[in-house]
Amino acid sequence: MEFTAIDRFLNDFEYVVNTDSASGNKAGILKTARFFRERFSRLGMACDIMLPGNGRVPCLKATLGSPPHDIMFLGHMDTVFPEGEAAGRPFAIHDNRAWGPGVCDMKGGLLVALHALETLKKNGALDRMSLCVLFNGDEETGSAVSRSLILETAKTCRRVLVFEPCRPDYHMVTQRKGGGWFDIEVIGKEAHAGADPHKGTNAVVELAHLIPIIQNLNDETLGTSAQVTVIRGGDKINIIPARATASVDVRILDPNEKQRVETFFYSLSGKRLFEKSTIQVTGCIDRPPMAATKKSLAIRDLIISRAREMGITMGAITTGGCSDGNLTASLGIPTVDGLGLVGANSHRNDEYVELESIPVMVNLICRVIPQLI
């Protein structure tokens, strides 16, 4: 039985996209979790909304059968868009695409997982399976709270499929860079910029001195990037600034780069321009790279084969973006990512997905899952 419930999918799509669920919006994420809990429960799955982090981060776990589970479906319910975004830019369809906050990253992918399982239930195939679904609520902020839940759950599963967006032209993700963030705080001394500049220590100038040093950490050969993305400093135009800060996004492809990069940042305090300034660094590489392994590539090949039977040419890419697939892959569990809807422009107001990819991805998952049991 092929998936044909496009209208129902679109109705579901409108509901979840029009539910604001930014990281930290507990009410919106809970509303999203309850929607999926109700639907998974109808499939006979045992469902539990969990609230790790002292109740701050809603997560939904749904299981069928007893562990060890053959497959884990992994995704996140949070988006990067603030409360009120959906009201100002609601779900819409035009130009054969769906638009709206989180439509690509990754509410469309959550619905691919749901509708694939519903289709397998109608086929009678789901009842013979042992699988687990985990949707967390803080992926966009690094999964700091839900990380232990993801890792503990993944240990009970043999394989992981992640429903982050599929890339244009049907490219799944088999390898991701790892990464983390570093915050740099420079403390100087304020002074009158006109009358007594010699009495001050300019924190902004000290920070500006560090930025080219950080830029030199970039190494395309190694697959390492370090990008200064946010800087702040100064208060008034006539005061030497006593404080300046910068945030740096770092990505690594080689796991061995973790030590080199962390050592580099924590040695910045010894690269001062001004003797009287103070440089403090916090942060770390907290997501290991998601490596392609023999077992994960076997899943990739199976997906490509099943897609070919449907007349779809499927491919695979490596990306600099991180996901929770980085965490499950770090346990040595075969992980394949990018199995949501085909789309682009995540985290932007022109984010979209291709409507034609809805039946393709749902039916593809329905063909692949029985082969992994």
C-alpha positions in Angstrom: 0.0 0.0 0.0 1.5 3.3 -1.1 1.2 6.6 0.8 -1.5 8.8 -0.9 -2.8 10.9 2.0 -1.3 14.1 0.7 -4.3 16.2 2.0 -4.0 14.9 5.5 -0.2 15.5 5.4 -0.8 19.1 4.4 -3.4 19.6 7.1 -0.9 18.3 9.7 1.8 20.4 8.1 -0.3 23.6 8.5 -1.0 22.8 12.2 2.6 22.1 13.3 4.2 24.9 11.3 1.6 27.4 12.6 2.5 26.3 16.2 5.4 28.5 17.3 8.0 26.2 19.0 11.2 28.1 19.3 13.9 26.6 21.6 12.8 27.8 25.0 9.1 28.1 24.1 8.0 25.3 26.4 4.3 25.8 25.7 4.7 25.6 21.9 7.0 22.6 22.0 4.6 20.8 24.4 1.7 21.5 22.0 3.8 20.0 19.2 4.7 17.0 21.3 1.1 16.4 22.3 0.1 16.4 18.6 2.6 13.6 17.8 1.9 11.7 21.0 -1.8 11.4 20.1 -1.0 10.2 16.6 1.7 7.7 17.6 -0.6 6.4 20.4 -3.1 5.5 17.7 -0.5 3.2 16.2 -0.2 1.2 19.4 3.0 2.8 20.4 3.9 3.5 24.1 4.3 7.3 24.3 5.8 9.5 27.0 6.4 13.3 27.0 9.5 13.8 29.1 10.7 17.0 30.7 14.4 16.9 31.3 16.3 19.9 32.6 14.0 20.5 35.6 11.0 20.5 33.3 12.4 23.0 30.8 12.7 21.0 27.6 9.8 18.8 26.4 10.8 15.6 24.6 8.6 12.9 23.1 9.6 9.3 23.2 7.4 6.6 21.5 8.3 2.9 21.3 7.0 -0.2 19.7 8.2 -3.6 20.8 10.9 -4.3 23.3 14.6 -3.2 23.1 17.0 -3.6 21.5 15.0 -1.7 18.8 15.9 -2.2 15.2 15.6 1.5 14.3 15.5 4.8 16.0 13.7 7.7 14.3 15.3 10.9 15.5 14.2 14.5 15.1 13.6 17.8 16.9 10.5 19.9 17.5 12.1 23.2 18.2 12.8 25.9 15.6 15.0 29.1 15.6 12.0 31.4 15.1 10.6 33.5 17.9 7.0 33.5 19.3 4.7 35.4 16.9 6.6 34.3 13.7 3.9 31.9 12.7 1.2 34.5 13.0 3.2 36.9 10.8 4.4 34.3 8.3 2.0 31.4 8.5 2.1 28.1 6.5 1.5 28.8 2.9 1.6 26.9 -0.4 2.6 28.4 -3.7 5.0 27.7 -6.6 4.8 23.9 -5.8 6.4 24.6 -2.5 5.4 24.9 1.2 6.6 27.9 3.2 6.6 28.9 6.8 8.8 28.9 10.0 10.3 25.5 10.5 8.7 24.0 7.4 12.1 22.6 6.3 14.0 22.4 9.6 12.4 20.2 10.5 8.7 20.0 10.9 8.4 18.5 7.5 10.8 15.7 8.5 8.8 14.9 11.7 5.7 14.4 9.5 7.6 12.1 7.1 8.4 9.9 10.1 4.8 10.0 11.3 3.1 9.3 8.0 5.6 6.6 7.1 4.7 4.8 10.3 1.0 5.3 9.7 1.3 3.9 6.2 3.2 0.9 7.6 0.4 0.4 10.1 -2.1 0.3 7.3 0.0 -2.2 5.5 0.1 -4.5 8.5 3.9 -4.3 8.5 4.3 -2.0 11.6 3.0 -4.6 14.1 6.0 -6.8 13.3 8.5 -4.1 14.0 10.5 -3.0 17.0 11.4 0.7 16.8 11.7 3.9 18.8 10.9 7.5 18.0 12.6 10.4 19.9 11.7 14.0 19.2 13.6 16.5 21.4 13.0 20.2 22.1 16.4 21.9 22.2 18.4 20.8 19.2 18.7 24.3 17.8 20.5 25.3 21.0 22.8 22.3 21.0 20.7 19.7 22.7 22.4 20.5 26.0 19.5 19.3 28.1 18.3 16.4 25.9 21.7 15.0 25.1 21.8 12.4 27.8 18.3 11.2 26.8 19.3 10.9 23.2 22.4 8.9 24.0 20.7 6.7 26.5 17.9 6.0 24.0 20.2 5.4 21.1 22.1 2.7 23.1 18.9 0.6 22.9 18.7 0.9 19.1 20.7 -0.8 16.3 20.4 1.9 13.7 19.4 5.6 13.6 17.5 7.5 10.9 17.5 11.3 11.3 14.7 13.3 9.7 16.5 16.6 9.2 15.8 18.0 5.7 16.8 16.1 2.6 19.0 18.3 0.4 18.0 19.5 -3.1 18.0 16.9 -5.8 17.3 14.2 -3.1 20.6 14.1 -1.3 20.7 12.5 2.2 23.5 13.2 4.7 26.0 10.5 5.6 28.7 12.6 7.1 28.6 15.8 9.2 31.3 18.0 10.8 31.4 18.2 14.5 31.6 21.5 16.2 31.1 23.8 19.2 31.2 27.4 20.3 33.7 29.6 22.1 33.0 32.9 23.8 35.9 35.4 24.3 35.7 38.2 26.9 38.3 40.9 26.9 38.5 43.1 30.0 40.4 46.4 29.7 40.1 49.7 31.5 37.8 52.6 30.7 39.0 56.2 30.3 38.0 59.5 28.7 38.6 59.0 25.0 39.6 62.6 24.4 41.2 63.8 27.6 42.9 60.7 29.0 43.1 57.9 26.4 46.5 56.9 27.8 44.9 55.9 31.1 42.7 53.3 29.4 43.1 49.9 28.0 40.9 49.5 24.9 39.1 46.1 25.1 37.7 46.6 21.5 41.2 47.0 20.0 42.4 44.0 22.0 39.6 41.9 20.6 40.2 43.2 17.1 43.8 42.1 17.5 42.6 38.5 18.3 40.2 38.2 15.3 42.8 37.7 12.6 44.6 35.2 14.8 41.3 33.2 15.1 40.8 33.5 11.4 44.1 31.8 10.8 42.7 28.7 12.5 40.6 28.0 9.4 42.0 25.1 7.4 40.1 23.8 4.4 42.5 20.8 4.0 41.6 19.5 7.5 38.0 20.6 7.1 38.2 23.0 10.1 36.4 26.3 10.2 36.4 29.0 12.8 34.1 31.9 12.2 33.7 35.0 14.5 29.9 35.6 14.3 29.0 38.0 17.1 31.0 40.8 18.5 30.1 43.4 21.1 32.0 46.3 22.7 31.9 49.8 23.8 29.1 51.9 25.2 29.7 55.6 24.5 31.7 57.2 21.7 33.8 59.2 24.1 34.8 56.4 26.5 37.6 53.9 26.0 35.7 50.6 26.2 36.6 48.4 29.2 34.9 45.3 27.9 34.4 43.5 24.5 33.1 40.0 23.7 33.1 37.7 20.7 31.4 34.4 19.9 33.1 31.9 17.5 31.4 29.1 15.7 33.9 26.2 15.1 33.4 23.1 12.9 35.7 20.1 12.6 35.7 17.1 10.2 38.7 15.2 11.8 38.0 14.1 15.4 41.6 14.7 16.2 41.1 18.4 15.7 39.2 18.7 18.9 42.3 18.8 21.0 44.2 21.2 18.7 41.2 23.6 18.5 40.5 23.7 22.2 44.2 24.2 23.0 44.3 27.0 20.5 41.4 28.9 22.1 42.5 28.5 25.7 46.0 29.8 24.8 44.6 33.1 23.4 45.1 34.7 26.8 48.8 34.5 26.1 48.5 36.5 22.8 47.6 39.8 24.3 48.3 43.1 22.6 48.0 45.1 25.8 49.8 44.0 28.9 47.0 45.2 31.2 44.2 43.6 29.4 42.6 40.3 30.5 41.3 37.6 28.0 38.9 34.9 29.2 37.7 32.0 27.0 34.9 29.6 27.6 33.5 26.9 25.4 34.5 23.6 23.8 33.9 21.2 20.8 30.8 19.5 22.2 29.6 17.6 19.1 31.9 15.0 17.6 31.9 14.6 13.8 29.3 12.1 12.3 31.6 9.8 10.4 30.5 7.6 7.5 31.1 3.9 8.4 30.8 0.7 6.6 27.4 0.0 8.3 26.0 3.5 7.7 27.1 3.4 4.0 25.3 0.0 3.7 22.1 1.8 4.8 22.8 4.6 2.3 23.2 2.1 -0.5 19.9 0.4 0.5 18.1 3.8 0.4 19.6 4.6 -3.0 18.5 1.2 -4.3 14.9 1.6 -3.1 14.8 5.1 -4.4 16.0 3.9 -7.8 13.1 1.4 -7.9 10.8 4.5 -7.5 12.5 6.3 -10.3 14.3 8.7 -8.0 18.1 9.3 -8.3 19.2 9.6 -4.7 22.6 10.9 -3.6 24.5 11.6 -0.4 26.6 14.5 0.9 28.9 15.7 3.6 27.9 18.9 5.4 29.4 21.3 7.9 26.1 21.5 9.8 25.7 19.5 13.0 22.6 17.5 14.1 21.7 15.1 16.8 22.9 12.4 14.4 26.4 13.5 15.5 25.6 12.2 19.0 24.2 8.9 18.0 27.1 8.3 15.5 29.6 9.0 18.3 28.3 5.8 20.0 29.2 3.8 16.9 25.6 3.3 15.9 25.1 3.4 12.1 23.4 6.7 11.5 22.0 8.2 8.3 20.6 11.8 8.2 18.7 14.1 5.9 15.7 11.9 5.4 13.0 14.6 5.8 11.5 16.6 3.0 13.6 18.1 0.2 14.0 21.8 0.9 16.4 24.7 1.5 17.1 28.0 3.3 16.7 26.7 6.8 16.8 29.4 9.5 15.7 32.0 7.0 12.3 33.6 6.2 12.4 32.1 2.7 12.7 28.6 4.0 10.7 26.1 1.9 10.2 22.5 1.0 9.3 20.9 -2.3 5.7 19.5 -2.3 6.6 16.8 -4.8 9.0 15.3 -2.2 6.2 14.5 0.3 5.0 11.2 -1.3 8.5 10.4 -2.4 10.1 10.5 1.0 7.2 8.9 2.9 7.1 6.0 0.4 10.8 5.7 0.4 11.0 5.3 4.1 8.1 2.7 3.9 10.2 0.7 1.5 13.4 1.0 3.4 12.2 0.2 7.0 11.2 -3.4 6.4 14.6 -4.1 4.9 16.3 -2.9 8.2 14.2 -5.2 10.5 
